[in-house]
Amino acid sequence: MKKLTLENGLRLILVPQETSLATTVLVLVETGSKYETKEINGLSHFLEHMCFKGTEQRPTAFAIASELDGIGASYNAFTGQEYTGYYAKARPTHFDQILDVVSDIYLHQKFDETEIEKEKGVIIEEINMLADLPTRKVQDAFMELMYGDQPAGWPIAGRKEVVQAMTRQHFIDYCANHYVADATIVVIAGKFDEQEAIEGVKKYFAGITTGVKSKKVKTTESQERPQVTLITKETDQTHLVMGMRAFDLFDERKYALDVLGDILGGGMSSRLFQKVREEMGAAYYIGSGADLSTDHGYMDVSAGIDHKKIDEVITEILKEVKRMAEELVTPEDLIRAKEHLIGGLVLGLETSNQLAGFYGSQEVLERAMMSPEELIRKTQEVTAEEIMAVAKDIVKNEGLNLAIIGPFKDKGRFEKILNF
């Protein structure tokens, strides 16, 4: 892996894989829903859509899609709270072409007003679709419960009335404030010629804006007692997310937290999977893990539960979570969780796009990168004592949050269970 910073401030990360059958070009920008105000909530995501709607060189969505389809490329984009990404992956012989297309949609959007109005309908239907998916809706409800009326608690897709009110000028202003060289990272992974890659990026990104990047508002946290949010809906199973406030991704305890989350609910041999699915027969899916951002973080448990067993399952989840803070994990659990995490990491980095995402996401969030080997070493060094210490830090009654979607009307019954 090699990192270069070009004269205009653009960062370039090269991750060669000589044996790869593909090349990935990934452009990441340090902006997402946390960089929005309430008046433009959803703009980061809407802008991601509009980047595929036409440029001066490729004036229509069809022109962009047909060119990439015509070389057998895989391509897409995504928006998160803290960064947005655009990528294309193709055979190495098409490297220059995918670099050209990805840079073009990132830098030279037309923002045609007719296309903006049409895409509003697409975005609104996406919002409607997500509202109909309880597994996704409950996650949004959990974030709103945790962080309230601030960017960390708002939906990434935005709200329909806000999306409907967006204008062409919103997109132009947002790009000028955020899509700038200092906040942009180009990652090239797979099989490619290094010098060709460097010269290509210099060529295609020569016109990138070099303005000052707009910052995001720091997320604030305040909680004195357990919190519950209940969305009453006739569903075939109850969906829940239970979580505890943790710390940000710069905290060295994050490696112990990852192992803790894996022991708790990271696989089919995890404690929660064995208890809730295998022993109780109360769920099809259940899992846990940590989600850490630049200024906050949490660990959560997600599950889809039999309505009739919901109280019992919540009690068992709490029992297992508390157990992490009261008992040292066994050597067997510790080894199994570490191997599960390391195996997932290594197998997940087989492809060029995953490798690009591994390095790029670290750079865009932390402005620093760790190799897979370093991450494996950090994971292997975690001790049972460190896991218990982290659990004692985060497993606190006043930091507990529970979001539920199901056919219930009495929120109080769940609040009583949480007061452990």
Secondary structure, 3 states (H helix, E strand, C coil): CEEEECCCCCEEEEEECCCCCCEEEEEEECCCHHHCCHHHCCHHHHHHHHCCCCECCCCCHHHHHHHHHCCCCEEEEEECCCCEEEEEEECHHHHHHHHHHHHHHHHCECCCHHHHHHHHHHHHHHHHHHHCCHHHHHHHHHHHHHHCCCHHHCCCCCCHHHHHCCCHHHHHHHHHHHCCHHHEEEEEEECCCHHHHHHHHHHHCCCCCCCCCCCCCCCCCCCCCCEEEEEECCCCCEEEEEEEECCCCCCCCHHHHHHHHHHHHCCCCCHHHHHHHHHCCCEEEEEEEEEECCCCEEEEEEEEECHHHHHHHHHHHHHHHHHHHHCCCCHHHHHHHHHHHHHHHHHHCCCHHHHHHHHHHHHHHHCCCCCHHHHHHHHHCCCHHHHHHHHHHHCCHHHEEEEEEECCCCCHHHHHHHCC
